[in-house]
């Protein structure tokens, strides 16, 4: 995999969701046109819910003051808010997989393995579960989700991406069926006792370039 020539940005302040979507769509158009490099953008959002293209009304369990945004990414309902790493991946799959053919399934697997490698650095065993989107961990004997993935691909350029639960308000997930999965809960690095002395953004970048 070719993981070179990728720009990284880290937002210093919370980014409004619609501003992020507009930014991504503009950047994706520029990547397709060849006028801007690929980009990985790490942000945090104010509290909000997003509904992907497979979202069902019945998965919105309780109405709250938290706004809901419909989006064209894959997946169902999820929560974004303070204490989460939202990683938007605007990457050209033709370049990443060259000289092989671009492959969306392999790309999602790559993103999953990136998160797993990052969690491993924090002494947490992340796993992929067949038929369940996201990355799962054993939290005191219960399987719980610690990271979600939802992407959109336009002319082989990806956008949207990954959400990792660092220390968010987990109660916000109780208003929805996260990603349409009722049987399992949601957890965070904080709830699992992770010490945050390390620079998590640097760890994410180091793991990215070493995952292939």
Backbone bond lengths (Angstrom), bond angles and torsions (degrees), N, CA, C in turn:
res aa  C-N    CA-C-N  psi(-1)  N-CA   C-N-CA  omega(-1)  CA-C   N-CA-C  phi
1 X - - - 1.464 - - 1.516 109.99 -
2 X 1.307 116.60 139.71 1.461 121.64 178.81 1.532 108.85 -97.65
3 X 1.348 115.52 105.73 1.464 120.67 -178.28 1.519 111.55 -108.30
4 X 1.326 116.34 23.35 1.460 121.25 179.64 1.530 110.35 -90.81
5 X 1.309 114.98 171.23 1.472 122.24 176.20 1.523 112.68 55.74
6 X 1.329 115.19 43.71 1.460 121.18 177.46 1.525 108.26 -118.59
7 X 1.332 116.09 125.03 1.462 121.02 177.42 1.524 109.78 -82.91
8 X 1.335 116.04 145.68 1.463 121.70 176.28 1.526 109.35 -119.23
9 X 1.332 115.86 134.90 1.465 121.19 174.73 1.527 108.86 -129.29
10 X 1.331 115.46 143.76 1.460 121.30 176.42 1.527 108.25 -126.47
11 X 1.323 116.75 115.53 1.464 120.58 179.92 1.522 109.68 -71.27
12 X 1.315 117.07 130.45 1.465 121.42 -178.51 1.527 111.99 -82.63
13 X 1.336 117.28 -23.33 1.462 122.30 -179.03 1.523 109.45 -126.46
14 X 1.341 117.71 157.46 1.467 119.71 177.75 1.523 111.78 -55.56
15 X 1.332 115.59 141.73 1.464 122.51 -177.58 1.527 108.95 -111.36
16 X 1.328 117.06 129.03 1.461 120.65 175.46 1.533 109.37 -63.41
17 X 1.319 116.45 142.31 1.465 120.41 -172.90 1.524 112.34 -60.58
18 X 1.329 117.59 -47.16 1.466 119.43 -177.96 1.529 111.45 -64.53
19 X 1.331 116.84 -33.52 1.466 119.74 175.03 1.525 110.12 -63.74
20 X 1.331 115.88 -39.50 1.469 120.03 179.17 1.522 110.70 -65.22
21 X 1.327 116.87 -42.87 1.466 120.13 179.99 1.526 110.47 -63.33
22 X 1.323 117.31 -44.65 1.472 120.42 178.48 1.522 111.13 -61.25
23 X 1.332 115.69 -41.43 1.466 119.91 178.80 1.527 110.21 -62.17
24 X 1.342 116.22 -46.79 1.468 119.87 -178.37 1.521 111.69 -62.25
25 X 1.332 116.30 -45.56 1.464 118.81 -177.92 1.518 111.86 -62.69
26 X 1.326 116.42 -38.35 1.466 120.36 177.13 1.528 110.26 -65.61
27 X 1.329 116.35 -44.55 1.465 119.69 -177.99 1.528 111.14 -67.36
28 X 1.322 117.49 -39.41 1.461 120.29 178.00 1.531 110.41 -60.58
29 X 1.329 117.17 -42.94 1.465 120.63 177.87 1.524 110.75 -60.87
30 X 1.331 116.65 -38.95 1.468 120.68 179.39 1.534 111.01 -69.80
31 X 1.329 117.45 -37.32 1.470 120.14 177.33 1.523 109.98 -65.22
32 X 1.323 116.03 -43.50 1.471 119.74 178.11 1.523 110.60 -60.89
33 X 1.329 116.40 -39.83 1.471 121.08 -179.38 1.528 112.69 -76.98
34 X 1.314 116.48 -10.99 1.464 120.25 -179.70 1.519 113.97 79.91
35 X 1.352 117.21 19.98 1.467 120.23 -177.04 1.527 112.98 -104.28
36 X 1.335 117.51 -1.54 1.467 121.00 178.72 1.521 108.79 -147.09
37 X 1.337 116.93 149.53 1.463 119.60 178.79 1.529 111.88 -75.14
38 X 1.320 115.13 165.11 1.459 121.28 172.59 1.536 108.76 -61.56
39 X 1.336 115.31 156.96 1.461 118.81 -172.80 1.523 111.45 -144.46
40 X 1.329 115.63 138.62 1.460 122.69 165.54 1.521 106.22 -116.76
41 X 1.325 114.62 124.46 1.468 121.69 -172.20 1.526 109.04 -122.29
42 X 1.329 116.85 118.08 1.456 122.00 -179.47 1.528 108.45 -101.09
43 X 1.338 115.99 120.60 1.458 120.25 -175.87 1.529 110.01 -134.05
44 X 1.331 114.02 172.78 1.458 122.59 167.93 1.524 106.76 -129.90
45 X 1.329 116.50 143.57 1.457 120.61 -179.84 1.526 110.60 -112.38
46 X 1.348 117.56 155.11 1.461 119.87 164.42 1.536 108.05 -62.55
47 X 1.329 118.76 165.82 1.466 119.76 -178.79 1.533 112.29 -58.55
48 X 1.335 116.49 130.15 1.458 121.61 177.87 1.527 109.70 -163.87
49 X 1.322 114.70 158.57 1.457 121.52 171.03 1.520 108.33 -110.17
50 X 1.330 116.17 144.60 1.455 119.90 171.32 1.523 108.59 -120.80
51 X 1.333 114.61 145.58 1.459 121.72 178.86 1.517 107.88 -117.27
52 X 1.333 116.45 114.19 1.456 121.13 179.03 1.518 111.74 -76.41
53 X 1.323 115.96 -175.92 1.466 120.51 -173.06 1.526 112.29 -67.86
54 X 1.338 118.28 -18.73 1.467 121.04 178.82 1.520 112.67 -100.97
55 X 1.325 118.02 9.05 1.472 121.50 -175.61 1.527 111.17 -64.38
56 X 1.349 114.97 141.78 1.462 121.80 178.60 1.531 108.88 -116.78
57 X 1.320 115.44 141.64 1.468 120.23 -178.34 1.527 111.46 -58.42
58 X 1.320 117.05 -36.26 1.466 120.06 -176.93 1.528 112.66 -68.45
59 X 1.319 117.34 -14.81 1.471 120.02 178.11 1.525 112.03 -82.64
60 X 1.314 116.70 -7.76 1.468 120.80 172.19 1.520 106.74 -91.92
61 X 1.322 116.85 96.80 1.464 122.83 -168.22 1.522 113.26 -77.42
62 X 1.326 116.79 -41.31 1.461 121.14 -176.05 1.519 109.55 -137.93
63 X 1.323 116.37 135.33 1.454 119.67 174.50 1.526 109.21 -78.53
64 X 1.317 115.28 144.45 1.459 120.62 179.49 1.515 108.51 -144.72
65 X 1.327 115.81 -177.48 1.458 119.84 177.95 1.527 111.70 -78.42
66 X 1.325 116.92 -8.33 1.466 120.19 -179.81 1.531 108.92 -73.04
67 X 1.330 118.61 125.04 1.473 120.19 -176.96 1.521 112.29 -69.12
68 X 1.342 114.67 155.12 1.464 122.13 179.57 1.527 108.28 -118.63
69 X 1.323 116.20 131.85 1.463 121.46 179.42 1.525 109.72 -120.36
70 X 1.332 115.97 127.80 1.462 119.58 171.78 1.524 108.20 -79.47
71 X 1.323 115.46 140.55 1.461 119.57 -176.20 1.521 109.87 -140.85
72 X 1.322 116.62 160.95 1.465 120.79 -176.54 1.526 113.16 -94.95
73 X 1.328 117.21 11.16 1.469 118.61 175.61 1.523 109.78 -73.91
74 X 1.326 116.14 164.76 1.447 120.10 173.12 1.523 110.59 -71.17
75 X 1.344 116.00 158.81 1.450 120.18 175.44 1.518 113.72 105.24
76 X 1.330 115.13 -171.88 1.458 121.90 -173.90 1.528 109.93 -117.12
77 X 1.333 117.90 -140.30 1.465 120.53 -179.59 1.521 111.09 -80.56
78 X 1.313 116.07 141.44 1.458 120.43 169.33 1.523 108.55 -149.56
79 X 1.316 113.95 170.28 1.469 121.32 -178.98 1.507 109.12 -112.37
80 X 1.339 116.49 141.16 1.463 122.93 169.99 1.524 107.30 -126.25
81 X 1.324 116.89 142.34 1.460 118.89 177.89 1.509 112.14 -174.15
82 X 1.316 116.81 -178.59 1.462 121.11 178.45 1.529 110.85 -54.04
83 X 1.329 115.05 142.55 1.455 119.51 -179.64 1.514 113.80 88.59
84 X 1.332 117.21 12.04 1.459 121.43 177.02 1.523 109.76 -122.98
85 X 1.316 115.88 145.03 1.462 121.21 171.01 1.518 107.58 -93.20
86 X 1.320 115.88 110.31 1.461 121.20 174.61 1.525 106.75 -97.98
87 X 1.316 116.18 118.59 1.468 121.32 -174.11 1.524 108.27 -115.86
88 X 1.320 115.64 106.76 1.449 120.97 -179.87 1.528 109.45 -92.53
89 X 1.333 115.43 125.25 1.469 120.83 -173.21 1.523 109.86 -111.86
90 X 1.313 116.46 102.74 1.462 122.45 177.30 1.521 107.61 -102.27
91 X 1.331 114.65 85.98 1.462 121.61 -169.60 1.521 110.56 -126.53
92 X 1.336 115.28 142.45 1.457 122.43 -179.15 1.527 108.58 -90.74
93 X 1.326 116.53 106.69 1.458 120.20 -175.94 1.526 112.11 -64.97
94 X 1.320 117.56 -25.10 1.468 119.86 177.26 1.523 109.97 -65.13
95 X 1.336 116.84 -38.15 1.458 120.55 179.72 1.532 111.24 -76.57
96 X 1.324 116.16 -41.57 1.461 119.96 -176.91 1.525 111.23 -62.76
97 X 1.335 116.84 -40.44 1.462 120.24 -175.81 1.523 113.71 -95.70
98 X 1.323 117.87 -1.25 1.465 120.14 -179.59 1.535 109.96 -57.98
99 X 1.339 117.67 141.32 1.471 128.15 2.83 1.532 113.94 -85.52
100 X 1.337 118.18 4.49 1.456 119.99 177.52 1.526 110.52 -76.59
101 X 1.318 115.72 169.59 1.456 120.34 178.98 1.525 110.49 -73.34
102 X 1.332 118.61 145.57 1.469 120.75 176.01 1.519 110.03 -62.27
103 X 1.329 116.33 145.52 1.463 121.21 -172.54 1.528 108.43 -144.24
104 X 1.331 117.42 110.20 1.463 120.98 -176.70 1.523 111.13 -65.46
105 X 1.330 117.47 -41.68 1.471 120.46 -179.40 1.527 110.88 -62.29
106 X 1.306 116.55 -43.13 1.470 119.89 177.86 1.522 110.88 -65.62
107 X 1.313 116.42 -34.78 1.463 119.80 179.06 1.521 110.73 -66.03
108 X 1.340 117.49 -43.99 1.464 120.45 177.28 1.533 109.71 -62.01
109 X 1.314 116.83 -40.98 1.469 120.45 177.01 1.529 110.95 -61.28
110 X 1.329 116.06 -39.45 1.460 120.22 176.32 1.525 111.10 -60.58
111 X 1.340 117.11 -45.17 1.463 120.58 178.71 1.526 110.88 -62.21
112 X 1.321 116.88 -41.57 1.465 121.00 177.71 1.524 111.03 -60.28
113 X 1.324 116.14 -45.84 1.473 119.81 -179.28 1.524 111.74 -67.39
114 X 1.325 116.80 -30.39 1.471 120.69 175.21 1.531 110.04 -62.05
115 X 1.323 116.74 -47.43 1.463 120.00 179.00 1.519 110.72 -63.24
116 X 1.325 116.52 -43.01 1.472 120.67 -179.11 1.520 110.54 -60.78
117 X 1.331 116.51 -41.59 1.471 119.97 179.08 1.531 110.67 -64.98
118 X 1.329 116.41 -40.79 1.466 121.64 177.46 1.524 110.43 -61.51
119 X 1.319 117.97 -46.54 1.461 121.82 179.08 1.526 111.31 -62.78
120 X 1.329 115.97 -38.26 1.466 119.96 179.32 1.530 111.10 -59.80
121 X 1.325 116.35 -36.92 1.467 120.53 177.85 1.527 111.25 -63.35
122 X 1.334 116.43 -22.39 1.463 122.17 179.11 1.530 111.16 -100.42
123 X 1.335 115.12 13.98 1.476 122.10 178.97 1.524 112.90 64.09
124 X 1.321 115.95 34.11 1.460 121.67 175.40 1.529 108.36 -119.71
125 X 1.326 115.75 134.11 1.453 121.46 -179.30 1.526 109.69 -92.37
126 X 1.318 115.93 102.22 1.456 120.80 177.13 1.514 110.67 -90.24
127 X 1.329 116.42 145.30 1.456 120.32 -176.61 1.521 111.46 -135.47
128 X 1.340 114.99 153.34 1.455 123.21 170.91 1.528 107.08 -96.78
129 X 1.311 116.57 131.64 1.458 121.34 178.80 1.531 108.86 -114.13
130 X 1.319 116.12 126.07 1.456 121.04 -177.61 1.528 110.63 -58.84
131 X 1.321 115.85 129.96 1.454 120.76 178.55 1.510 115.00 82.95
132 X 1.365 116.61 0.70 1.454 120.92 179.53 1.509 109.11 -126.76
133 X 1.306 116.36 122.08 1.459 120.51 -179.17 1.524 109.80 -71.88
134 X 1.321 117.15 145.58 1.461 121.31 173.50 1.513 113.20 102.74
135 X 1.326 114.94 -173.88 1.460 122.13 179.74 1.520 108.55 -113.93
136 X 1.317 114.89 135.93 1.457 122.41 -170.96 1.526 110.80 -119.33
137 X 1.329 115.67 149.72 1.463 121.73 -179.75 1.529 109.03 -136.24
138 X 1.317 115.04 162.23 1.461 121.92 173.37 1.532 107.49 -92.73
139 X 1.321 116.12 110.82 1.459 121.99 -179.65 1.528 107.93 -112.23
140 X 1.339 115.37 96.83 1.475 121.31 -178.88 1.521 112.48 54.71
141 X 1.328 115.14 44.78 1.454 120.19 174.98 1.513 115.27 88.65
142 X 1.337 117.96 -2.50 1.464 121.44 178.77 1.524 110.20 -116.24
143 X 1.330 115.94 138.19 1.458 119.86 175.48 1.524 109.40 -76.62
144 X 1.330 115.93 124.65 1.457 119.87 179.82 1.526 110.10 -137.39
145 X 1.326 114.35 153.26 1.469 119.57 179.78 1.516 109.66 -85.28
146 X 1.341 115.29 136.46 1.459 120.26 178.03 1.531 111.67 -118.39
147 X 1.342 116.75 -13.45 1.463 120.11 179.22 1.525 109.92 -151.60
148 X 1.324 115.51 142.43 1.468 122.07 179.66 1.523 110.05 -116.62
149 X 1.325 115.16 152.08 1.465 121.44 178.19 1.522 108.93 -130.76
150 X 1.324 116.14 132.81 1.463 121.32 174.09 1.516 108.74 -153.64
151 X 1.322 117.15 116.35 1.461 119.83 -176.26 1.529 110.91 -124.28
152 X 1.309 114.05 162.16 1.462 124.34 171.41 1.529 106.29 -127.63
153 X 1.326 117.17 142.36 1.463 120.87 179.15 1.520 108.89 -124.69
154 X 1.329 115.90 127.78 1.463 122.35 177.79 1.521 108.81 -125.37
155 X 1.317 116.21 117.61 1.468 121.89 -178.05 1.524 110.63 49.50
156 X 1.339 114.61 42.82 1.470 124.49 176.90 1.524 113.53 70.89
157 X 1.329 118.20 12.98 1.468 121.15 172.60 1.525 107.84 -108.29
158 X 1.327 115.44 127.20 1.465 120.92 -176.92 1.526 111.33 -87.56
159 X 1.325 115.05 155.84 1.466 121.03 165.40 1.515 109.22 -153.80
160 X 1.345 116.86 -177.30 1.469 123.01 -160.34 1.539 106.11 60.53
161 X 1.322 119.82 -154.76 1.458 116.35 -178.31 1.509 116.07 160.02
162 X 1.351 116.73 -116.29 1.462 123.46 -165.40 1.523 110.13 -126.04
163 X 1.326 116.05 145.10 1.469 121.76 171.08 1.523 108.45 -128.51
164 X 1.330 116.68 121.69 1.466 121.75 179.21 1.517 108.56 -111.96
165 X 1.323 116.17 129.96 1.463 121.46 -179.56 1.530 110.02 -81.67
166 X 1.328 115.92 106.44 1.461 120.64 177.75 1.533 108.95 -88.99
167 X 1.317 117.55 -70.15 1.474 121.06 175.16 1.528 111.00 -146.60
168 X 1.346 117.57 53.58 1.473 120.22 -179.16 1.527 111.28 -78.46
169 X 1.320 115.42 172.36 1.462 121.96 171.63 1.527 107.29 -77.28
170 X 1.328 117.18 101.11 1.462 120.69 -175.52 1.526 112.58 -67.81
171 X 1.334 117.40 -18.23 1.463 119.68 178.66 1.528 111.65 -63.38
172 X 1.340 116.33 -24.81 1.466 119.52 -179.78 1.525 111.59 -63.89
173 X 1.333 116.96 -25.06 1.461 120.07 179.11 1.527 111.71 -73.77
174 X 1.332 117.90 -14.80 1.464 120.98 -176.36 1.522 112.76 -73.88
175 X 1.333 117.92 -13.84 1.466 121.16 178.45 1.524 112.98 -82.79
176 X 1.341 116.83 -8.59 1.462 121.54 -176.78 1.522 109.76 -133.85
177 X 1.337 115.08 166.97 1.464 120.56 164.48 1.524 105.48 -94.51
178 X 1.338 117.91 100.76 1.470 119.54 -172.61 1.525 112.29 -58.89
179 X 1.319 115.10 120.08 1.467 122.37 179.03 1.527 112.00 57.54
180 X 1.337 116.67 22.43 1.456 121.00 176.79 1.518 115.14 76.10
181 X 1.340 117.85 12.57 1.464 121.58 -176.72 1.528 109.20 -108.85
182 X 1.337 116.70 110.13 1.460 121.66 -174.62 1.526 113.40 -84.39
183 X 1.336 116.62 -28.95 1.460 120.37 -165.49 1.522 114.17 -77.52
184 X 1.319 117.79 -16.51 1.458 120.63 -172.95 1.529 110.52 -129.10
185 X 1.319 115.76 149.83 1.446 120.58 -176.86 1.518 113.70 -91.91
186 X 1.320 113.98 -167.93 1.460 122.64 -177.99 1.521 108.06 -126.74
187 X 1.330 116.14 143.58 1.454 120.28 178.73 1.523 109.65 -136.28
188 X 1.321 116.28 -176.30 1.468 121.40 -178.28 1.522 109.42 -144.17
189 X 1.320 115.33 164.62 1.468 120.15 176.47 1.522 110.32 -61.25
190 X 1.325 116.41 -40.35 1.461 120.51 -179.91 1.525 111.03 -61.43
191 X 1.340 116.48 -45.71 1.460 120.75 -179.32 1.524 111.24 -62.97
192 X 1.333 116.01 -27.77 1.459 120.23 179.97 1.525 112.59 -89.92
193 X 1.335 116.43 7.73 1.459 120.50 171.99 1.508 115.47 82.36
194 X 1.329 118.30 22.58 1.468 120.49 -179.51 1.521 110.24 -73.53
195 X 1.322 115.26 137.28 1.466 122.61 175.71 1.526 108.19 -88.68
196 X 1.333 116.77 125.28 1.466 120.51 -173.74 1.524 113.42 -97.25
197 X 1.304 118.00 37.80 1.463 119.94 178.87 1.518 111.69 -69.86
198 X 1.322 117.30 -28.29 1.464 121.14 -176.25 1.524 111.36 -80.45
199 X 1.327 115.32 157.63 1.455 122.44 174.82 1.527 107.39 -78.54
200 X 1.335 117.47 102.30 1.456 120.83 -174.27 1.522 112.28 -65.22
201 X 1.330 117.88 -35.44 1.460 119.98 178.50 1.521 111.48 -64.40
202 X 1.316 116.69 -39.20 1.466 119.97 177.39 1.528 110.24 -66.96
203 X 1.329 115.89 -39.41 1.460 119.53 177.85 1.528 110.77 -62.16
204 X 1.323 116.82 -41.87 1.459 120.34 178.35 1.527 111.23 -61.25
205 X 1.323 115.63 -42.65 1.470 119.14 -179.66 1.525 111.43 -66.46
206 X 1.334 116.84 -43.26 1.464 120.58 179.25 1.531 111.07 -62.76
207 X 1.325 116.27 -41.24 1.453 119.92 -179.52 1.528 111.34 -67.85
208 X 1.331 115.97 -35.96 1.469 120.14 -179.69 1.522 111.63 -59.74
209 X 1.315 116.80 -48.00 1.459 119.43 -174.94 1.523 112.04 -75.17
210 X 1.325 116.96 -10.91 1.469 120.00 -178.44 1.518 113.34 -112.24
211 X 1.323 117.76 6.32 1.465 119.06 -174.19 1.512 112.79 -81.38
212 X 1.326 117.76 -29.91 1.488 119.33 -175.46 1.513 111.28 -70.14
